[in-house]
Every structure is written in C-alpha cells, then in structure tokens.
Amino acid sequence: YPFNSTLAFVSLPSVLQQCFPPQGLNQTPPRVQFQFYAIPWLFGSQKGQTLNTFVVSASVTNASCPIKDLAEDVEVTLHHLIPNTLYKKVECVYWNFSKNGQGDWDDYGCRQNNSNSKYTTCLCDHLTHFGVLLDVSRTQLDPANEHILTIITYLGCGVSSLFLGITVLTYTAFRKLRRDYPSQILINLSLALLGLNLVFLVNSWLSSWGVYPLCVAVASTLHYFLLASFTWMGLEAVNMYFALVKVFNTYVPAYILKFCVLGWFVVVLIQIRRMRANSPAGTSSGVMQDLKGVASLTLLLGLTWTIGFFSWGPARIVLLYLFSGFNSLQLFIFFFHCLMKENVRKQWRIHLCFGRFRLEEHS
C-alpha cells in the first residue's frame, strides 16, 4: 500500500510470471522495469482535458509473451498534481505510441477503480505508460452567479408546480376539455413535469438526512420523472405530426426520417404555415399568432433544453440564465393551454365564476 506522500504506486499481478521464460544458459533473465516521468508536458493532452499526474511506466524485458489482456489487473495509484476538490471527471489512460501517427492518450483496457481529491486508482490489463487526465472543460461558476441561478431555479420550479397543478386540475375536472388526444397527452405531460419539479424541490432537504437508501430512492424517482417528461414531449410531437402532416398528405416521403426530433419541430411549423396560407380570405392571421404557436411548440416539445448543449464559451453565463429560466418556468404551459384557450376560459366561467362573470352552460 502506498504512503501518503507517494506520487506513483504500481501493484503487479501474479499472472505476470507466466510470461517469464525458464532460465537457460547464456540467457538474460527477464526484468521488470519502472520509469517515472516528472515532466508532464513531455506528453500531449486532449481537448478539454489536462494531465493531472506524473507519468509512470512498467514493462518486462525478455518476456516470453506479450504483456496484455491479463487475467488479473495491474493496479496503478497516481497522486494528483492539482487536488480535485471539485470532484471533476477523471479518466485513466495510457500513452499509445501508435495512435494518431505521433502518439496520444488512450483508455483501452484501463478503467477507474476509485478516486478522491488527492489520488486516483486505475486498473489496466496491460503494462504501459500510465497517467490520469482531468476534465477541465466544465469550469465552475463563480459563487455569485451560482447563487442567483439556484434562486431562479427554485423559484421557477415552485411557481411552475403551482400552475402545473392548476392545469392538471382544470383538464381532469372538466370532462369536455379532455375528450381529445392532445388534451390527454397534455395532462400526462403536466403530471410528469409536476412530479419532476416537486421531487427536485425536496431533493436537497431529503439528501441532507444522509440516509443512503433514501438518496438512491429520490435520485431514481427524479431520473424517472425526467425520462417520463421527455417521453411525453416526444409523444406530443408524434401526435402533432400525425394531426398536422400525415392527415393532409396522402404520400409522405422519408416517413421514418420525419420522426427525428428536428423534423418534429420543423415539419409541424411548415404545415401550420401552409394551412394559414390556404385559409379563406378574411380569416385573421398574423405574425403574432405565428410567434405564439412557435413559442408554445418550443416549450411543449422541450426544445428549450437544447440551450444547455451550447452553454460554453464566452456566452456561457447568459445561456445558463436562459436555460434556468425557460426550463424551470413551465407555467408557460398553463399560459398557452389554459389562460389563452377560449374553451378552458369558458369552463372556468361556467363552473367557477359568480355574478356577471358567470356563463350559462348552453350559452
């Protein structure tokens, strides 16, 4: 076992002796050689990753068989040059001299066993030049912006939970609103998003108890509701495709390809635009109406999540604010599908309003 101050530690498996040839006359005995490289920049680094350990190599001279695909792993423990206090992603690699023509880091046959802020232990099935790469592409936010984004996220999830609950109650309480498939899909999507928001809001509180089974249960539930939300967004897109594209066209070329995520957005919007262009004269239509449809589709199909994929570079902070705002404020579903729909407002006035605001059921 390595001491606390050890920079590199290599433990060789006993199966290595199988590659030691029997001693013969005038034959050089096999030797295990170790080399330590204290200058990390002798080896290159990959984009978004940096070498965070010294490099150590192990090899056997005059071996009777190649030292690879070993039945038992070689254990390598390397000390971090920079303490990984933020527990960023680390990767166990070795220097492959034949990769990319001039050599490069490779992870074939190596895997991470455990890692903490000071050390990483790797397991490999061959002898080579070992090192550990640190992922530096995800830089930590400064405390001020992180605090503001946290407040935005929690406030957004809280407000969204309230209005998602109102949306679910509205569509389940009034039978006339949930007769068609889009309304039923909307109810399920709202339920999935409501569950996701509620579990996210209590996640930190429950994890502070330090009960491992509870943490696993909460993480699994959160993951389930997130997958359920994306699934219902996809079903919403499929339903729109069938309702607006498949119905109006007898033959649809590249039918399967149009089920791609990009096609679900784009194809539906094109069809909506065609319907508006072919609408009778005198029918009200305008840019604002189209923008409302685009905004509703963007939020309903979860396309605002794509902002997260571009949250890097100089505009990272701005995009993170947009990502937190759009994806925590699902009250837009209530806005577009309750507040702005005439049949929903009509049901509210029939069953919930009094006096001059009340509307008779058959009016």
C-alpha positions as a printed NumPy array, in Angstrom:
array([[  0.   ,   0.   ,   0.   ],
       [  1.338,   3.463,  -0.862],
       [  2.363,   6.009,   1.747],
       [  0.524,   9.332,   1.974],
       [  3.343,  11.127,   0.16 ],
       [  3.692,   8.556,  -2.648],
       [  3.488,  10.088,  -6.129],
       [  3.016,   6.816,  -8.028],
       [  2.314,   3.256,  -6.923],
       [  2.154,   0.165,  -9.171],
       [  0.98 ,  -3.261,  -7.989],
       [  1.729,  -6.113, -10.421],
       [ -0.448,  -9.249, -10.586],
       [  0.96 , -12.739, -10.073],
       [ -0.142, -13.856, -13.572],
       [  2.737, -11.745, -14.914],
       [  5.105, -14.598, -14.022],
       [  3.567, -16.715, -16.785],
       [  5.459, -14.526, -19.269],
       [  8.795, -15.162, -17.54 ],
       [ 10.762, -17.749, -19.605],
       [ 12.617, -20.551, -17.796],
       [ 16.234, -19.762, -17.066],
       [ 18.723, -21.061, -19.624],
       [ 22.449, -20.859, -20.231],
       [ 23.692, -17.535, -21.623],
       [ 20.166, -16.14 , -21.401],
       [ 19.482, -12.744, -19.926],
       [ 16.897, -13.092, -17.162],
       [ 13.677, -11.093, -17.531],
       [ 13.477,  -7.828, -15.674],
       [ 10.609,  -5.627, -14.59 ],
       [ 11.447,  -2.03 , -15.353],
       [  9.787,   1.085, -13.971],
       [ 10.209,   4.593, -15.325],
       [  8.976,   7.819, -13.767],
       [  8.454,  10.995, -15.802],
       [  8.421,  14.135, -13.662],
       [  7.796,  16.467, -16.635],
       [  4.12 ,  16.03 , -17.664],
       [  4.357,  18.295, -20.714],
       [  6.534,  15.673, -22.435],
       [  3.169,  14.057, -23.195],
       [  0.358,  15.803, -25.004],
       [ -3.126,  16.495, -23.667],
       [ -6.558,  16.132, -25.216],
       [ -9.011,  18.973, -25.841],
       [-10.83 ,  19.858, -22.663],
       [ -8.567,  17.607, -20.56 ],
       [ -5.225,  18.084, -18.868],
       [ -2.713,  15.597, -17.44 ],
       [ -3.11 ,  15.91 , -13.663],
       [ -0.485,  13.344, -12.557],
       [  3.101,  12.421, -13.235],
       [  3.529,   9.577, -15.707],
       [  4.797,   6.163, -14.578],
       [  5.501,   3.188, -16.837],
       [  6.085,  -0.507, -16.208],
       [  7.462,  -3.079, -18.654],
       [  9.097,  -6.514, -18.749],
       [ 12.271,  -7.163, -20.74 ],
       [ 12.805, -10.525, -22.47 ],
       [  9.223, -11.596, -21.797],
       [  8.112, -14.84 , -23.439],
       [  4.632, -13.474, -24.269],
       [  3.093, -10.04 , -24.812],
       [  2.034,  -8.341, -21.582],
       [ -1.576,  -7.548, -22.498],
       [ -5.113,  -8.824, -21.888],
       [ -4.029, -10.047, -18.462],
       [ -6.479, -12.157, -16.443],
       [ -5.645, -10.037, -13.387],
       [ -5.414,  -6.246, -13.471],
       [ -2.374,  -4.078, -12.904],
       [ -3.244,  -1.596, -10.14 ],
       [ -1.838,   1.912, -10.513],
       [ -2.354,   4.696,  -7.954],
       [ -1.283,   8.202,  -9.008],
       [ -1.112,  11.404,  -6.957],
       [ -2.922,  14.446,  -8.389],
       [ -0.778,  17.445,  -9.243],
       [ -3.792,  19.689,  -8.565],
       [ -6.189,  18.457,  -5.836],
       [ -9.516,  17.523,  -7.412],
       [-11.561,  19.215,  -4.672],
       [-14.485,  19.827,  -7.042],
       [-14.523,  16.129,  -7.991],
       [-14.4  ,  16.77 , -11.705],
       [-14.403,  13.825, -14.074],
       [-11.088,  11.937, -14.237],
       [-10.056,   9.342, -16.821],
       [ -7.48 ,   6.556, -16.542],
       [ -5.361,   6.497, -19.694],
       [ -2.057,   5.28 , -21.097],
       [  0.233,   6.673, -23.787],
       [ -0.387,   4.843, -27.075],
       [  2.707,   5.463, -29.209],
       [  0.986,   4.378, -32.44 ],
       [ -2.21 ,   6.413, -32.057],
       [ -2.743,   9.331, -34.479],
       [  0.672,   8.748, -36.035],
       [  2.585,  10.534, -33.295],
       [  1.15 ,   9.047, -30.139],
       [ -1.808,  10.073, -27.99 ],
       [ -3.628,   9.168, -24.808],
       [ -5.869,   6.084, -24.974],
       [ -8.155,   4.406, -22.424],
       [ -8.406,   0.918, -23.967],
       [ -8.042,  -1.749, -21.293],
       [ -7.94 ,   0.772, -18.438],
       [-10.688,   1.812, -16.07 ],
       [-11.033,   3.874, -12.93 ],
       [-11.296,   1.932,  -9.668],
       [-11.701,   4.787,  -7.196],
       [-10.789,   8.448,  -6.944],
       [-10.71 ,  11.191,  -4.324],
       [ -9.35 ,  14.7  ,  -4.195],
       [ -5.7  ,  13.561,  -3.88 ],
       [ -5.407,  10.177,  -5.604],
       [ -6.892,   8.121,  -8.442],
       [ -6.514,   4.341,  -8.669],
       [ -6.657,   2.738, -12.114],
       [ -6.957,  -0.895, -13.176],
       [ -5.384,  -1.935, -16.507],
       [ -4.959,  -5.27 , -18.278],
       [ -1.526,  -4.434, -19.739],
       [  1.768,  -2.739, -18.902],
       [  2.38 ,   0.681, -20.403],
       [  2.863,   4.398, -19.587],
       [  0.085,   5.309, -17.135],
       [ -1.461,   8.694, -16.387],
       [ -4.72 ,  10.346, -15.283],
       [ -6.485,  13.036, -17.299],
       [ -8.606,  15.681, -15.574],
       [-11.656,  17.125, -17.316],
       [-11.202,  20.903, -17.258],
       [-13.86 ,  21.72 , -19.858],
       [-16.562,  22.243, -17.215],
       [-15.294,  25.226, -15.297],
       [-17.014,  26.015, -12.035],
       [-19.316,  29.027, -11.866],
       [-18.428,  31.886,  -9.585],
       [-20.379,  31.839,  -6.27 ],
       [-22.464,  34.951,  -7.079],
       [-23.876,  33.642, -10.375],
       [-24.314,  30.162,  -8.923],
       [-26.357,  31.595,  -6.043],
       [-28.559,  33.653,  -8.388],
       [-29.122,  30.683, -10.738],
       [-30.06 ,  28.498,  -7.77 ],
       [-32.662,  31.05 ,  -6.609],
       [-34.074,  31.346, -10.151],
       [-34.311,  27.568, -10.458],
       [-36.039,  27.017,  -7.118],
       [-38.448,  29.923,  -7.567],
       [-39.212,  28.808, -11.116],
       [-39.848,  25.209, -10.049],
       [-42.071,  26.367,  -7.186],
       [-44.181,  28.661,  -9.378],
       [-44.302,  26.037, -12.139],
       [-45.519,  23.38 ,  -9.704],
       [-48.415,  25.636,  -8.7  ],
       [-49.55 ,  26.36 , -12.247],
       [-48.94 ,  22.8  , -13.475],
       [-51.18 ,  21.649, -10.644],
       [-53.875,  24.111, -11.755],
       [-53.528,  22.857, -15.355],
       [-53.927,  19.206, -14.286],
       [-56.934,  20.022, -12.086],
       [-58.577,  22.066, -14.853],
       [-58.302,  19.355, -17.506],
       [-59.254,  16.485, -15.167],
       [-62.173,  18.279, -13.51 ],
       [-63.899,  19.371, -16.74 ],
       [-64.742,  16.366, -18.887],
       [-65.329,  18.436, -22.018],
       [-61.692,  19.569, -22.027],
       [-60.172,  16.071, -22.   ],
       [-62.116,  14.376, -24.765],
       [-59.38 ,  14.597, -27.423],
       [-55.919,  13.039, -27.527],
       [-53.915,  16.297, -27.288],
       [-55.623,  17.151, -24.012],
       [-54.941,  13.706, -22.57 ],
       [-51.288,  13.934, -23.617],
       [-51.109,  17.417, -22.05 ],
       [-52.445,  16.035, -18.737],
       [-49.786,  13.305, -18.676],
       [-47.015,  15.712, -19.638],
       [-48.099,  18.141, -16.925],
       [-48.185,  15.32 , -14.357],
       [-44.654,  14.217, -15.326],
       [-43.322,  17.793, -15.103],
       [-45.163,  18.342, -11.811],
       [-43.575,  15.219, -10.339],
       [-40.141,  16.302, -11.638],
       [-40.444,  19.769, -10.077],
       [-41.74 ,  18.528,  -6.718],
       [-39.029,  15.88 ,  -6.343],
       [-36.374,  18.43 ,  -7.366],
       [-37.634,  20.909,  -4.752],
       [-37.409,  18.4  ,  -1.866],
       [-34.241,  16.71 ,  -3.163],
       [-31.734,  18.833,  -1.191],
       [-33.773,  18.585,   2.   ],
       [-34.084,  14.799,   1.812],
       [-30.42 ,  14.289,   0.846],
       [-29.344,  16.356,   3.893],
       [-30.543,  13.499,   6.114],
       [-27.628,  11.389,   4.916],
       [-29.712,   8.198,   4.564],
       [-28.23 ,   6.262,   1.635],
       [-31.357,   4.232,   0.635],
       [-33.422,   7.44 ,   0.7  ],
       [-30.871,   9.215,  -1.527],
       [-30.994,   6.324,  -4.01 ],
       [-34.804,   6.349,  -3.997],
       [-35.002,  10.118,  -4.544],
       [-32.377,  10.018,  -7.323],
       [-34.225,   7.148,  -9.042],
       [-37.564,   8.97 ,  -8.774],
       [-36.055,  12.183, -10.124],
       [-34.489,  10.29 , -13.017],
       [-37.789,   8.518, -13.736],
       [-39.818,  11.743, -13.883],
       [-37.178,  13.369, -16.097],
       [-37.332,  10.47 , -18.569],
       [-41.144,  10.46 , -18.372],
       [-41.219,  14.194, -19.174],
       [-39.029,  13.756, -22.252],
       [-41.111,  10.754, -23.324],
       [-44.377,  12.694, -23.157],
       [-42.772,  15.596, -25.012],
       [-41.85 ,  13.108, -27.736],
       [-45.384,  11.702, -27.806],
       [-46.716,  15.246, -28.067],
       [-44.503,  15.728, -31.122],
       [-45.648,  12.426, -32.677],
       [-49.29 ,  13.369, -32.154],
       [-48.74 ,  16.771, -33.782],
       [-47.045,  15.077, -36.706],
       [-49.993,  12.732, -37.26 ],
       [-52.557,  15.512, -36.783],
       [-50.981,  18.187, -38.972],
       [-48.826,  16.377, -41.545],
       [-49.919,  12.793, -42.057],
       [-53.633,  13.693, -42.31 ],
       [-53.204,  16.27 , -45.056],
       [-50.755,  14.338, -47.243],
       [-51.526,  11.023, -48.913],
       [-47.867,  10.227, -49.536],
       [-45.101,  11.29 , -47.176],
       [-41.543,  10.719, -48.459],
       [-38.832,   9.681, -45.963],
       [-41.537,   8.821, -43.441],
       [-39.222,   7.459, -40.709],
       [-36.75 ,  10.333, -41.008],
       [-39.513,  12.834, -40.319],
       [-39.804,  11.343, -36.855],
       [-36.458,  12.846, -35.937],
       [-36.534,  15.498, -33.255],
       [-35.644,  18.259, -35.704],
       [-38.38 ,  17.125, -38.103],
       [-40.996,  17.203, -35.313],
       [-40.484,  20.804, -34.881],
       [-39.786,  21.998, -38.347],
       [-42.29 ,  19.833, -40.239],
       [-45.203,  20.842, -37.983],
       [-44.417,  24.535, -38.306],
       [-44.216,  24.285, -42.101],
       [-47.611,  22.589, -42.185],
       [-49.131,  25.243, -39.883],
       [-47.782,  27.95 , -42.179],
       [-49.281,  26.214, -45.239],
       [-52.645,  25.941, -43.501],
       [-52.587,  29.647, -42.725],
       [-51.61 ,  30.492, -46.305],
       [-54.512,  28.429, -47.647],
       [-57.037,  29.802, -45.166],
       [-60.074,  31.653, -46.607],
       [-59.898,  35.388, -47.162],
       [-60.877,  37.41 , -44.143],
       [-59.52 ,  34.876, -41.65 ],
       [-57.435,  36.634, -39.03 ],
       [-53.81 ,  35.578, -39.065],
       [-50.622,  37.433, -38.389],
       [-47.062,  37.375, -37.225],
       [-48.023,  37.486, -33.542],
       [-50.265,  34.455, -33.933],
       [-47.432,  32.53 , -35.612],
       [-44.987,  33.582, -32.9  ],
       [-47.4  ,  32.37 , -30.25 ],
       [-47.583,  28.978, -31.99 ],
       [-43.792,  28.763, -32.26 ],
       [-43.338,  29.664, -28.582],
       [-45.975,  27.156, -27.498],
       [-44.395,  24.337, -29.547],
       [-40.88 ,  25.194, -28.355],
       [-41.885,  24.909, -24.706],
       [-44.259,  21.989, -25.126],
       [-41.726,  19.844, -27.008],
       [-38.917,  20.638, -24.556],
       [-36.732,  22.282, -27.188],
       [-35.524,  24.825, -24.603],
       [-33.341,  22.021, -23.191],
       [-31.095,  22.401, -26.239],
       [-29.836,  25.667, -24.728],
       [-27.886,  23.559, -22.242],
       [-25.828,  21.975, -25.034],
       [-24.488,  25.397, -26.056],
       [-23.7  ,  26.635, -22.524],
       [-19.961,  27.046, -23.057],
       [-17.543,  29.696, -24.193],
       [-17.959,  33.461, -23.713],
       [-21.78 ,  33.3  , -23.722],
       [-21.919,  30.502, -21.137],
       [-23.283,  32.618, -18.266],
       [-26.02 ,  34.202, -20.4  ],
       [-27.096,  30.831, -21.804],
       [-27.176,  29.298, -18.325],
       [-29.551,  32.06 , -17.201],
       [-31.772,  31.391, -20.231],
       [-31.605,  27.632, -19.588],
       [-32.566,  28.002, -15.921],
       [-35.364,  30.442, -16.699],
       [-37.014,  28.563, -19.566],
       [-36.741,  25.064, -18.103],
       [-37.874,  25.928, -14.596],
       [-40.794,  28.125, -15.694],
       [-43.26 ,  25.571, -17.027],
       [-46.06 ,  27.996, -16.167],
       [-45.999,  28.774, -19.898],
       [-47.922,  25.508, -20.371],
       [-50.637,  26.976, -18.148],
       [-50.42 ,  30.275, -20.027],
       [-50.773,  28.79 , -23.526],
       [-53.088,  25.854, -22.801],
       [-55.348,  27.266, -20.098],
       [-55.306,  31.045, -19.963],
       [-55.228,  31.633, -23.723],
       [-57.676,  28.863, -24.744],
       [-61.26 ,  30.032, -25.115],
       [-62.856,  26.67 , -24.263],
       [-60.875,  26.486, -20.99 ],
       [-61.865,  30.026, -20.008],
       [-65.464,  29.123, -20.854],
       [-65.405,  26.134, -18.472],
       [-63.917,  28.324, -15.748],
       [-66.731,  30.873, -16.176],
       [-69.403,  28.145, -16.174],
       [-68.236,  26.3  , -13.051],
       [-66.069,  28.708, -11.039],
       [-67.348,  32.268, -11.563],
       [-70.269,  34.085,  -9.969],
       [-72.411,  37.094, -10.791],
       [-71.93 ,  38.836, -14.095],
       [-68.793,  36.795, -14.838],
       [-70.7  ,  33.506, -14.701],
       [-71.576,  31.899, -18.029],
       [-74.504,  29.543, -18.592],
       [-73.513,  26.07 , -19.759],
       [-75.547,  26.207, -23.001],
       [-74.919,  29.845, -23.832]])
